[in-house]
Amino acid sequence: MDKNFSSIPTVGAAIEVMHYIFGHLNSEKSTVSSKKVTEIKHSLIHKLMPNYPY
């Protein structure tokens, strides 16, 4: 993972990035299992917003 990824300046930007990544992970082109997608989502949310309740 890019070390700059954790220094996104705003939560708004972080949410945009997450929507983009989630959209890619959920696309038909993705071969990642749904369980792995969920793990990745939770990992990203935890990195970007440590206090995010999920």
C-alpha positions in Angstrom: 0.0 0.0 0.0 1.2 3.5 -0.9 2.5 5.2 2.2 0.8 8.4 1.1 -2.5 6.7 1.1 -2.9 7.1 4.9 -2.3 10.9 4.6 -5.4 11.8 2.6 -6.2 15.4 3.7 -10.0 15.3 4.2 -12.6 12.7 5.1 -14.5 13.8 2.0 -11.6 12.8 -0.2 -11.2 9.6 1.7 -14.8 8.8 1.1 -14.4 9.5 -2.6 -11.4 7.2 -2.7 -13.3 4.5 -0.8 -16.3 4.7 -3.2 -13.9 4.4 -6.2 -12.2 1.4 -4.7 -15.4 -0.3 -3.5 -16.9 0.3 -6.9 -14.0 -1.5 -8.5 -14.0 -4.3 -6.0 -17.8 -4.8 -6.6 -17.6 -4.6 -10.4 -18.1 -7.7 -12.5 -14.5 -7.5 -13.7 -13.3 -8.1 -10.1 -12.4 -11.7 -9.3 -12.0 -11.0 -5.6 -14.4 -13.0 -3.4 -17.1 -11.1 -1.5 -15.7 -12.2 1.8 -12.3 -10.7 0.8 -14.0 -7.5 -0.4 -15.6 -7.1 3.0 -12.3 -7.6 4.7 -10.7 -5.0 2.4 -13.5 -2.5 3.0 -13.2 -2.9 6.8 -9.4 -2.6 6.6 -9.7 0.6 4.5 -12.3 2.1 6.7 -10.2 1.3 9.8 -7.1 2.9 8.2 -8.9 6.0 6.9 -11.3 6.6 9.8 -10.1 4.7 12.9 -13.1 5.8 15.0 -15.7 4.8 12.3 -18.3 2.5 13.9 -19.0 -0.6 11.8 
